[in-house]
Amino acid sequence: MGKERGFCIMVRKTVLLFGLLLALAISNITVSQANQRQLAQVVYITLSKACSCTLVLCQAGDIIVGNVFSGERKGLLKRIDYSTDKEAARVYIKQYGITQAPAILFLDTQGKLLWMALGELSEKDIQEKLRLLGN
């Protein structure tokens, strides 16, 4: 009878420990998801005046960005044409080290960079990043 009681106590402690570990793991997942940085703004820098090869990239990027950021997503987008608004573009160029147009930046609420693409943009890549960020 003493061995059975000792065994039952050991099983109870094991179950209790397992339950505590499971609860801790679930709470860590919840905290991790809560701390995940969220997309607050998408900045798209393009050129309306440029050499032909850059202009082709920017025009293609304009179409892609227009397709992706329509409807509900339109509010996320800040579009800057370097050809007509150099001052606004320079802030982002300097802060994020942009070296090529077009450029698309995904920023969190503190303005920290979540993702960036330069040059030839891919609608598939942009859509995937938006999906990963819950948009």
C-alpha positions as CSV (number, residue, x, y, z in Angstrom):
1,M,0.0,0.0,0.0
2,G,2.9,2.3,0.7
3,K,4.5,1.8,-2.7
4,E,1.2,2.4,-4.5
5,R,0.7,5.7,-2.6
6,G,4.2,6.8,-3.3
7,F,3.7,6.0,-7.0
8,C,0.4,8.0,-7.1
9,I,2.1,11.0,-5.5
10,M,4.9,10.8,-8.1
11,V,2.4,10.6,-11.0
12,R,0.5,13.6,-9.6
13,K,3.7,15.6,-9.3
14,T,4.7,14.7,-12.8
15,V,1.3,15.7,-14.2
16,L,1.5,18.9,-12.3
17,L,5.0,19.7,-13.5
18,F,4.0,18.9,-17.1
19,G,0.9,21.2,-16.8
20,L,3.1,24.0,-15.5
21,L,5.6,23.6,-18.3
22,L,2.8,23.5,-20.9
23,A,1.2,26.7,-19.4
24,L,4.6,28.4,-19.4
25,A,5.2,27.4,-23.1
26,I,1.8,28.7,-24.1
27,S,2.4,32.0,-22.3
28,N,5.7,32.4,-24.0
29,I,4.1,31.9,-27.4
30,T,1.5,34.5,-26.5
31,V,4.1,37.0,-25.3
32,S,6.2,36.4,-28.4
33,Q,3.3,37.0,-30.7
34,A,2.4,40.2,-28.7
35,N,5.9,41.5,-29.0
36,Q,6.1,40.8,-32.8
37,R,6.5,44.1,-34.5
38,Q,3.6,45.1,-36.6
39,L,3.5,46.8,-40.0
40,A,2.4,50.4,-39.6
41,Q,3.5,52.0,-42.9
42,V,4.8,51.1,-46.3
43,V,7.0,53.8,-48.0
44,Y,7.4,53.5,-51.8
45,I,10.0,55.7,-53.4
46,T,10.0,55.9,-57.2
47,L,11.1,58.1,-60.0
48,S,9.0,59.7,-62.7
49,K,12.1,61.1,-64.5
50,A,15.2,58.9,-64.9
51,C,17.3,57.1,-67.5
52,S,15.4,54.5,-69.5
53,C,16.5,51.4,-67.6
54,T,15.7,52.9,-64.2
55,L,12.5,54.4,-65.5
56,V,11.3,51.0,-66.7
57,L,12.0,49.5,-63.3
58,C,10.1,52.3,-61.6
59,Q,7.1,52.1,-64.0
60,A,6.9,48.3,-63.4
61,G,7.2,49.0,-59.6
62,D,4.4,51.6,-59.8
63,I,2.1,49.0,-61.4
64,I,3.0,46.3,-58.8
65,V,2.5,48.7,-55.9
66,G,-0.7,49.9,-57.3
67,N,-2.0,46.3,-57.6
68,V,-0.9,45.3,-54.1
69,F,-1.9,48.5,-52.2
70,S,-5.5,49.0,-53.3
71,G,-8.6,48.7,-51.2
72,E,-8.0,48.4,-47.5
73,R,-4.2,48.3,-47.9
74,K,-4.2,51.7,-49.6
75,G,-4.0,53.5,-46.2
76,L,-0.7,51.8,-45.4
77,L,1.1,53.3,-48.4
78,K,3.1,56.5,-48.6
79,R,4.2,57.0,-52.2
80,I,7.1,59.4,-52.8
81,D,8.3,60.5,-56.3
82,Y,12.0,61.5,-55.9
83,S,11.8,63.4,-59.1
84,T,9.2,65.8,-57.7
85,D,9.7,65.6,-53.9
86,K,13.4,65.1,-53.2
87,E,13.3,66.4,-49.6
88,A,10.7,63.8,-48.5
89,A,12.6,61.0,-50.2
90,R,16.0,62.0,-48.8
91,V,14.8,61.4,-45.3
92,Y,14.2,57.8,-46.1
93,I,17.2,57.4,-48.4
94,K,19.5,58.6,-45.6
95,Q,17.9,56.8,-42.7
96,Y,17.6,53.4,-44.5
97,G,20.5,53.5,-46.8
98,I,18.5,53.3,-50.0
99,T,20.8,53.0,-53.0
100,Q,18.4,52.2,-55.9
101,A,15.0,53.0,-57.1
102,P,12.3,51.9,-56.9
103,A,12.4,51.1,-53.2
104,I,9.7,49.8,-50.9
105,L,10.1,49.9,-47.1
106,F,7.9,48.2,-44.5
107,L,8.1,50.1,-41.2
108,D,6.8,49.4,-37.8
109,T,5.1,51.9,-35.5
110,Q,8.5,53.2,-34.3
111,G,9.8,53.6,-37.9
112,K,12.0,50.6,-37.6
113,L,12.6,48.7,-40.8
114,L,10.8,45.3,-41.0
115,W,11.6,44.6,-44.7
116,M,13.0,46.4,-47.8
117,A,13.3,45.7,-51.5
118,L,15.2,47.8,-54.0
119,G,15.2,47.8,-57.8
120,E,13.2,45.1,-59.5
121,L,10.2,44.5,-57.2
122,S,8.3,41.3,-57.0
123,E,4.5,41.3,-56.4
124,K,4.8,37.8,-55.0
125,D,7.5,38.8,-52.5
126,I,5.5,41.9,-51.4
127,Q,2.3,39.8,-51.0
128,E,4.2,37.2,-49.0
129,K,5.8,39.7,-46.6
130,L,2.4,41.3,-46.1
131,R,0.9,37.9,-45.3
132,L,3.7,37.2,-42.8
133,L,3.1,40.5,-41.1
134,G,-0.7,39.8,-40.9
135,N,-1.8,42.2,-43.6
